[in-house]
Amino acid sequence: MTGTQKVAVVTGASSGIGKASALALMKQGYAVVFSGRRKELLEAAAAEGKGTPGKSLVVQTDVTSHESIKALFAKTKETFGRLDVLFNNAGGGAPPVLFEDLTYDQWQNVVNANLTGVFLCSQEAFKIMKAQNPMGGRIINNGSISAHAPRPNSAPYTATKHGVTGLTKVCALDGRKYDIACGQIDIGNAGTPMTERMAKGVPQANGTTAVEPTMNVQAVADAVVYMSSLPLDANVLFLTVMATKMPFVGRG
């Protein structure tokens, strides 16, 4: 690693938003740690970055496991010596069942991944960033449009994404003394495997089912790169990137 190369950890980097963002950071010269549960997909994703100015490291990680998270950040520090950017992207939702039929385990699984995992990753990032020289770094949380407005039958996902907003504000405040900037990117209908169902129609608040527009995931990756590239005396606290014509603004 060169003395000027910045280091980024991206969770959920095997596909979709995480993969696109990790590769975009590599193109900007970052050393990027691709983390996620599926090692083969992580390795394939990282291989797509060959020929860019950046470097890659694959670390299989389960963000619902505290020990797995600690191992991820220990490996990052051992390999690259520092951490400049953490993109808390990993997460998921529960089956879209009726509110009253949601099981405790379904609820808890989403909370563990989307909220507790983000907290634990941010905590490990804090420990590295406050102790390194030069001190500081940046944490970017994937909030989602659901941090503002729910879809039908999405209690765990929506509740955790609202929780991420609170966590973002806390990290932005508590990180000041360490030159740690924290912001949140709220994404609406990026074209990924997770949103393929949009083309077939998804439930709407008025009880109907409608096809929703999507946008190229590269728009999200570019926004993550922008947020990452700012000097630490500047912070994008909240940024929304959404498909222009999706039903969010107004009443559908």
N, C-alpha and C positions, 0 to 999 in steps of 0.2 A: 504493500500500500504506500502511495506517495503521501507526503505530509499535507497536501492540499485536497486529497480526495475525501469527499464527504461520504458518510455511511448511513444507509437507510434500512430499516426493518419494515417489511410489508407483511401483514398477516392476511391469510386467505388469498395467497398469491398464486394459487394453482390455476385459476380461471377468472373470467369476468373482469370486474373492476380492479381487483387486486393484481391480476396478471398484467393488465394493460398499464396500470400505474407503475408497477415494478419495472417493466420494460422501458417505459418513458423516462424513468429516473436513471436507468442504465445508460440510455442515449445521451443523458446530460452529464455522464461521467461519474455517477454515484457507484459506490460499492453497495450492492443491494442484497439483503438477506431475504430470500423467498421462503416464507414459512406457511405451513398449512398441514392438514392431516394426510393428504394423498401424495406420498413421496414421488411416485412415478410421474404424476402430472406436474409436480413442482420442478422436477428435473427437466422435463420437456419444455416447460415455460422458461426456465432459466437458460436453456440451450438456445432459445430464440434470440437471446441478447448477445450471442457471440458476434464479434465484429463491431460492437459498439465500444465507446471509450470506457465503459464501466466494467465492474467485476460482479460476480454473483456467488452466493453461498446458499445452499439448500439446507434447511433445518426442519425436519418433520416436527410439527407442533400441534398439540391439542389445546386450544385456548380455554377449555373447561377444566384443565388440570393445572394446578398451581406449580407442581414440580416440572411439568413440561414447559411452562412459561419461563420459569427460572433458568432452565437449561438452555432455552432459546437465547436469552440475553447474556448468559455466561459464555455461550459459544460465540456470539457476536463480539463481545468484548475481547475474548481470547484471540479471535481471528483478526479483527481490525483495530482493536485498541480504543475505540470510541464509538459514539452513536450520535448522529446529527438529526435524524428524522425517524419518527415512528408513525406509520400509517395504520391505525387500528381499523382494519377493514373486515376482518373475519366476523361471521355471524350468520344467522338464519332465522327462520320463522317456524311456527307450528302449523299443523294441518288446519285449513280454514273451516273448522267446525263451529257449530253454534257456541256462543259464549258459555252457556250453562252446561255444555257437554265437554268442554276442555278438561283434560285430566291434569292432576297436580304435576305429574312427571313431564307432560308436554309443556306446561308453564315453566317449570324449573329448568328444563333443558335450554330454553330460550334465554332465560335470565342468566344462566351460567355462562353462555357463550357471548351474548350481546352486551351484557352490562358488567358482570363480575370479571369476565375475561378482559374487557377494556380497562377496567380499574387495575387489575393485576399487571397487565402489560405496561400501563402508564406508570405504575409504581416502580417497576424494574427500570424503566427508561429514566425516571427521575434519579434513581440511585446512580446510574452511570453518568448522566448529563451534569449533575451537580458536582461530581468529583473529577471530571476531566478537565484538561487544559488545551485550548480555551474552554471555559465553562459554558454550559447552555446547550440548547437544541430546540427541536420543534416536534410537537405531537399533533397529528391530524386525526380526528375521529370521523368515522363514517356515520353520519346521523340518519339520513334518509328523509324524504318528504314526510314519512310517518312520524318524524319528530315534531311535526306540526299538525297533521290531520290524519285520522285513521282510515283504513279501508274496512269494509264489513268483515266481521269475524277475525280480527287480528289483534286481540287483546295483548298477548305476550310481546309480539313484535313492536307494537305501537308503544306500549308502556316502557319497554326497555329503551327504545329510541328517544322517548321523552327523558328518560333517566340519563342517557348519554349527553343530552343537552346540559343537564345540571352538572354532570361530571366534567364536561368541557369548561364550563364557567369556573368550577373549583380549581381545575388544573391551571387555567389561565391566571387565576389569582395567586394560588400557592406557588406557581412556577416563577413568578416575577423575580423573587430574590435570587434565583439561580440562573436567570436569563433563559428560562424555558418558556417558549411561546406555545400556546395551545389553541387550536381552532377546530371548527367542525365543517365538514362538507355534506350538504343535504342533497341527495341525488334522486331524481325522478325519472323513472322509465329509461334507464340506460339499456342499450341493446346487448344483453348477455343471456347465457343459458337460463338464468333465473327469471328472465322476463319474456321468454319465448311464448308463454301462455297469453301474453297481451294480444298477440295476433289472432287468437281464437276467441277472444272476448273474456272479460273478467267482471265479477260482480260490482255493481255501482251502489251508491248510497240510497238511491231511490228504488232499489229492488230489481232493476233491469240488469242485463249483461251487455257490455259494449266493448268493441275493439278499441284499444288505446294506442296512440302514437308512441314510438320510441325514438331515441337518438343514438348516434354512434358513441360507443363507450370511450373512444379516443378523446371526446370532449371532456370527460371526467378526468382521464389521465392527464390531460393538459392542465386542468385546474389544480390537480394535486402537485404537479411540477411547479406551477406558479406559486402556490402557497409555500412549497418547500424552499423556493429560491429567494424568498424575502430575507433581508437582514433581520437579525433577532430583535432589533428595536422597532420592528413593524410586525403586525399580526393581522391576519384575516380571521376574525373571531367566528363569523358565520358566512358561508357562501352556499348559494343554491344553484345547482346546475340541473336543468330539467328539460324534457321534451317540450318544445314550445306550445304544442297544442294539446297536451295532456290535461285531463280534468283535475285541476288543482286550484287555480286562481278563479275566483268568482264562485259560481254554483254549478260547476261541471263543464 
